[in-house]
Amino acid sequence: MDKPIRADFLLLLLFVVTAAIILFRISIHGSGYLTPDSEAYLELAQNLKDGHGFYVLNAEGTERRYFSTWPVGYPVLIYLFSEVSQFNVFLASKVLNLLFLGLGFLLLRHLCLLYAFVLASIYGAYTFMEVYSFTWSEAPFILGLLLLAYLANQVWLSININRNILLICLTCIFLFLVRYVGAFSFGVPALLGLYFAYQRKYKLSVKLFLAALVPAILAGVYLYNNYQQSGFTTGFDRLEAETEDSQSFVLMMLQGLLNEFLIIREFRLSNQPDYLFYFTTVLQLLLMAFVIVKIRRHYSFWQELKNSSFSLACIGIGILYFAAILLLRSVSHFDDLDYRLLSPFSFPVFIGLIYTLATLPDIHKDVVQAKYAVFTLFMISLFLSVPKNFIFSQLQQLL
C-alpha cells in the first residue's frame, strides 16, 4: 500500500472511530449531552420547523420572545439539516456536528495529505471530544476558524486572491452568525490589510479592508435588529452581573489554560486524588519529551514554525480569539474560562504546532517516530474518552 492510500485509509478509519465514540458517548449520557444553551438552540430549530419564526417561549412559558441571546446561525443550520434529513432536531444536531467534524478532516487532508491523520487526531483530545459531543455552536465555529486560517494563508501566498478574500468575508460573517464573539474575526482581514498597506500594495489592502468592513456593517445591522426586537443587542444586559475579583479571574484563566494543554484528562481540584490524571499527565510529558528530543536532532522546531505561514496564521487567529474572549469575559460574567470558551483558542494553536511537525520531510527516522508519537498521544486520549464507568458496569453485570 503506497503512502497516499495508506494515509487516506488511516484518516477514514480515524473519522469512523471518532464518530462512533462520540455517538456512543451521546447514547449513554443522561441528557444526551445537552445544556440549557443546547436546549435553546433546539427550541429555535423546532420553532422554525413549526412555522413560528425566530421566536421562542420565555422562561415562564407565557409568551414568545425574539431569539437574541445567541446568534441564529447554529439553530438555523440544525433546522435546515433537519428538514433535509428528516431527522428530529436533536438527532439532526448530533449528525450535523459529525458533518462539521468530517469537513474538518477533509480540509486537513487538503492541507497535508500524507499526515492528515496526525493532524486530525487532535480531535481526540478531551476538550474537542466534549465540544463535538454537546449540541454547541463551538463545533461549526472551530471549523470556521480552521477555514479562516487556510484562506488567510492563501491570500498571504498570493493564491487566488480575489476569490479567497471573498471567502474570508463570508467566513467572518459565518463566524459571527454562529457566535457573537466571532466578530473578532473581522480583525483578520483588517490586520492583513494593514500589512499589505505597509508593503504599499494598496489595491490589495483596500480589498481586505472591505472584507472586514462588510461583515462589521452586517453585524451592526444584526445587533440593531436584536435591539429593536428585544431591547438588548445580545438578549440581555451582559454587564449587569458582577465578575470575579482579579485573583479569582486569573486563577480561573490559568486552570482553563492548563486543562487545554492537558490533552488526555483535565485537572479538577475537587477530583483529587485522581490517579488516572497523574498517570496520563506523566505519559503526556514523556511523549512530549520524546518528540522534542527526536526533532532537535535534525531541526530547529521554532525556526521551522516561523517559516510555516499556515502555522503562524493558525496560532495568530488562536491568540486573537483568546484576547477577544478574555476581554469579554473580564467585563461580563457568563461561562467559566473552561474548555467550551477556550477550545477555539487551543484548536488552531494545536493545528499550527502539529502542522509544522507533520510537514517536516521524512528523510530522518527520528522525525517519522516523532509524528507517530504525537498521533499515539491523541489516540490514547480518544480511546480514554470512551465512558469507562459504563463499560465496567456492563462487564460486571455480564460476569
N, C-alpha and C positions, 0 to 999 in steps of 0.2 A: 504494500500500500504506500503510494507516494505521499509526500508531506502535505500538500493541499487537501487531498481526500481525507487523510488521517485527521488533519486539523478540523475539517468540517464535520467529520464523524464525532469527534470529541465535543465540539461545540453543540451539535444537535443533541447528543447524549446528555450533556450538562443541562441544556434547557429542559429536556424531558424530566430529568431527575429533580431539578429545581422546582418546576411547575408541580410535579407530583407531591413533593414535600409541602409546598405551600397549600395545595388543596387538602392534603391530609391534615395539616395544622388547622385549617379553617373548619374542616368537618367535625373535629372533636372539641373545638373551642366552645366554651359555654355560650358566648354571644355571637359566634361566627366572626370574630374579630371586628366588632362594631363598637364605636364610641358615640357619644352624643353628636359629634361633628358628622360622623358617618351616617347616622340616622337622619340628620338634616339634609345631607346630600341625597339620600334615597327618597326622602319625603318629597323633595322638589322634583326629582326624576319621575316619581309616581304621579305627582300632580300634573306634570306636563303630559304624561300618558292619559290622564283623566280629563284633560282639557281645561285645567284651572290656571294655566299660565304660570308666571313667576311669583306665585303667592303660596304661602304655607300657613297652617294654623298657628296661632300664638300659643304661648305656654299654657294658657288656661283652656285652650281648645274652643274658644267662643267666637273668634273671628279670624279672617285671613289677613296676613301682613305680607308686605313685599319682602322677597328674599334678598337681603343685602348684607348680612353678617359675613358671608363668604361670597366670592365671585361665583357666577353661574356656570363657568366653563366646565368644571368636572361633572356636576349633575346633568348638564346638557349632553355631555358625552355618554354618560350612563343611559340617559333616556334614548338617545339615538341608537346606541348599540342594542338596547333592549328591544326597540322597535324592529331593528333589522334581524336580530337573532331570535326574537320571540321569547327570550328568557325573561323571568321576572327581574325586577330591578336589583334585587340582592345578588342573584346569580350573575346578572349582567355586569355588575360592578367588579365581581371577582374575576370573571373571564377577561374583562377589559384590562384589569391590572396585569394579567398574564400576557395580553396582547402588547401592552407597553413594555413588558419585560422582553418579549420576543423581538420587538422593534429595536430595543437597546442592543440585544445580541447581534442583530443584523448590521447595525451601524458600527459596532465594534469589529465585526467581520470585515466590513469595508475599510476600516482603518488599519487593520493588522491581520491579514488573512491567516498566516501561519500560527500566530499565537493569540488569536481572538478568544480561544477557550481560557487562556490565562487571564486576560482582561475581564472576560465575562464571569469568571469565578468570583470576582469581587462581590457580585450579588449574593454570594453565600455568606457574607459577613452578617453577624447577628442583627445589626442596625437595619440592613436592607431587607432581610427576611421579614422583619417586623413590618416595615413600611409596605411591602408588597402583599402581606397577609391582610392588613387592615384595609378597609374602604376609605382611603385617604387620598387627597389630591397631590400628595408628595410623589406618588407613583408616576403620573404624567409629568409632573414638574421636573423630576430628576432626568427623565428622558429629554425634556425641553432644554435643560442645561447642557446635556451632552451634545445635542444638536447645535446649540448656540456656540459652543466651543469649536465644534467642527467647522461651522460656517465662518466664524471669525478668523480661524486659521486659513481658510481658503482665500478670504479677502487679503489677509496678510501676505499670502504667497502669490497674489495677483492671478488667481484662478477663477474664471467665470465671474468677474467682479460684479457686474450689474445684477445677474441672477442671484448671486449669493447675498448681496446687500438687500435685495427684495425679500429673500428668505429670512434674513436676520430681522428685518422689520416685522414680518409675520410671526416669527418665533417669539419676539419680545411681546407682541400682542397676546399670543397664546399663553405665555408665562404669566402675564398679568391677569388674564381671564381665569386662570387656574388657581392662582394665589395672589392676593393683593401685594405681597412683598415682591412678586415678580416684576414690579415697577423698577426694581434695582437694575434689571437687565437693560433698561434704556441707557444706562451708563456705558454699556459695552460698545455700541456703535459710536456713542459720543466720544469716548476715550480714543477709539480708533480714528475718529475724525480729527481730533486734536493732534494725534501723532502724524497723520498724513498732511495736516496743515503745516506742522513744523517742518516736514520734509518738502514743503512747497508744492505738494500735489493737491492743489486747491479744488479741482473738479471732483476728485475722489472724496476729498474731505467734505464737500457740500453734500454729496450723496449720502454719506454716513451720518451727517448731522440731520438730514431729512429722515433717515431710518430711525433716528432717536426721537425726533420731533413728532412724527406722525403717531407712534404709539402713545407718546406723552399726551397729545391732544385728545386722542380717543379715550385714554384712561381718565382724563379730566372730565370729558363728557359723560362717561360711565358713572363716575363718582358723583357728578352733579345730578344725574338722574336718580341715583340712590338717595341723595339728599331730598330731592323733590318728592320721592315716593315714601320715604320712611322718616325723614327729619334728621338723618345721620348719613354721613358719607359711606361708612362701613358698618351700618346696622345698629350701633350703639355708641355711647361715649366711652371711648377706649382709654381716656385719660382719667376717668373717674376713680378707678380702683388704685390704691396705693401700691407702689412697687416695694421690693425688698430694700433693706438698707445695703450700703455699698459692700460690706463684708459678706453678707449672705449672697448677694448677687455674684460676686467674684468666685465664691466657693461653688455655687451652683454652676457657673460657667466652666470652672476648672474640672469639676467632676463630669460634666457633659462632654468636654473635650477629651478627657481621659477615656471615657467609655466609647467615644467614636473611634479611637485608635486601638482599643482592646477588641480585636476582631472577633474572637470566639465567644466570649462571655463578659457581660458588663459587671462593673463593681457596684454593689449596693451595700452600704454600711449596715443596714438592717438585716442583711442575709449572712453576716459573718458569725462563726467561721464558715467559709464556703470553699471546701477543699477542691472541688472541680474548678472553681475560679483560679485558685492558686496554681493548680496543675496546668491549665490551659494558658495562663499568663506566662509561666516559665517556658512552656513549649513554644509560645509565640516568640519570646525573646531569643530562645536558642535558634529557631529557624531564621529569625531576622539576622542574628549574628552570622549564621552560616552563609546567608545571601551576601551580606556585606563583605565578608572575607573573600568569597569567590569572585565577586565583581572587582574588588580593589586590586586583585592580582593583575588585571588586564586593562581596567578603565578607571577614569575618574568619573564616578556617577554624576556628581553635581555639574561637571563640565558637560557631560552628555545631556543632562537635563536642560542646561542653559541653551544648548544647541537644538533642542526639540521645540519648535514653535507651538505644536499642538499641546504638548505637556504644559508649556507656560500659559497657554490660553485656558486650559482646564483649571490649573492652580489659581490663575488670576481671577477667573469667574467665581471659583470657590471662595476666595478671600473677599471679593466684592460682596458676595451674598452674606458672608459671615459678618462683615462690617454693617451691612444693612439690617440684618436680624438682631444684631447686638444693640444697635441704636434704637430700633423699635421696641425691643424687649426692655430696655433700660428706662423707657418713659411710659410704657403701657404694660400692665400686668395681664398676661394671657398664659399660654402653656409654659412649663418649665423649659429651660435650655437642655433638652434631652434629645434622644435620637430622632424624634419627629422633626424638631426645628433644625437640628444640626446635620441631618443626613444630606441635605442639598449642599452643605459645605464639604463634608468628608468624601462624598462620592466623587466629585470632579477632582479632588486632591488625590485620592487613591488612583483614579484613572490616569492622571498626569504622571504620577510617580511610576506606576507599573507599565505604562505605555513606553516610557524611556527604557525600562528594563527589557520589555518584550521586543523592542525594535533593535536591540543590540545584535550584531552579527553572531551567528552560531559557530564561529571559527574556533572558539575555545570551549572545551568540555565543561569548564567551570561555569561559564555563562549559561549553558543549557541546564546544568544542575540547579543554578540559582532560579531560573524561570520555573522549573518544576517544583522547587521548594516553596515558592510563593503560591503556586497552584495547590500544592498539598495543604498549606496553611488554610486557605479559604475552603478547601474541600472538607477539612476537619470541622470547620465552623458550620458548613452547610449540613453535614450529617448530624452534628450535635444539636442542630436546631429542630430536629425531629422530637416530638413530645415524648421524652423518655419515661416520665412517670406513667403515662397512659400505657405505653408498651409493656413496661414492667408489671403493671397491674393486670393486663391481659394475659401475660405469660404465667403469672401466679395463679390465675383462675384456671388456666389450662393444666397446670401442674397439680 
